[in-house]
Amino acid sequence: MEWIFDPGLLEDVVFLALRGRPEEGEFHAERERLYEIEEEETREAAFAELARRWFVRLGLWGTLERAFGEVPIVPEKCVRCLVRRASKRSEEGAELLVSSERGHEERTVRLLLRAESFLRPGELLGFLRGELLRLGDILDPAFGYDPKVPHGVGDRIPFALFQDRYRVAWDASLVGRMVRAGWLPPEEREAAFASFRKVLGSSGNGAADRTFAGFFDRRPTHEEIVAFALDPGLGRAATCRSCGAVLYPPAALAHSAFPREGERLRHELCAQCSDLLREREKEARRLGGAKGGDHADSPG
């Protein structure tokens, strides 16, 4: 994946990182010499290269490298990352840009960050992990992301309400995965649940708690989150008979097509458990076939 940095952002990061350090004078002396370059375009390119070298030398690149390395589907499926300046904290984030030029789709990550964020590598790493996990879901065919607004939004429920429900359910899953990976402390579960309950309210019968756990404890699909956002159904939610995950809706989640017994379980298992059952049945059929073959070839 190609990295393209805003030269002004890199220079600001280096200025802030060097402030009060012994190497500060060395950097500024080197920078002053570049003003002797007469050709403007060449001079600006030299300033950009100087900032890039010091950005790497000061170890400021390491946080980005680590975060993207922990979510490898992003650099694997994207051709470049544009790192641009954010003017305030609320503007920081990562988004996916898709173009269809050159006869095929090209995906680009646009990362907006403030210069001062690089001076707090621990906080920046945590922030990037959440942003990249979200992009990883979008890029993963198993998640099944579809940017189109579902049928019924605007008629059955306001778009803003649909967005809020989708957001808190997806956030619950992201936080859950980061807690299990050791990237966040376990206490973050309560913060995520507070946001979830604020949007969903409380049914008074524990259904909201079970629903939240259904997203926090596993990785849902886009289809599940959409179905939930359209109709949370807190009082009617079914659960997977194998792992206990909340099903939204059962028919949409159990997408495996089993004969006989599998068909009976179709509306009783979540996607993950139904896939596991399908693999087990395939393995059982394979082993059964192998045993039958051995018997046919045996003497007598």
Secondary structure, DSSP 4 states (H G I P E B T S, - for coil): -EEEE-HHHHHHHHHHHHTTSTTHHHHHHHHHHGGG--SHHHHHHHHHHHHHHHHHHTTTTHHHHHHHHHSTHHHHH-SEEEEEE-SSGGG-EEEEEEE-GGGS-EEEEEEEE-GGGGG-HHHHHHHHHHHHHHHHHHH-TTT----SPPTTBTTTB-HHHHHHHHHHHHHHHHHHHHHHTTSS-TTHHHHHHHHHHHHH---SSSHHHHHHHHHHTS---HHHHHHHHH---TTT-EE-TTT--EESSHHHH-----STHHHHTTTTS-HHHHHHHHHHHHHHHHHHHHHHHHHHHS--
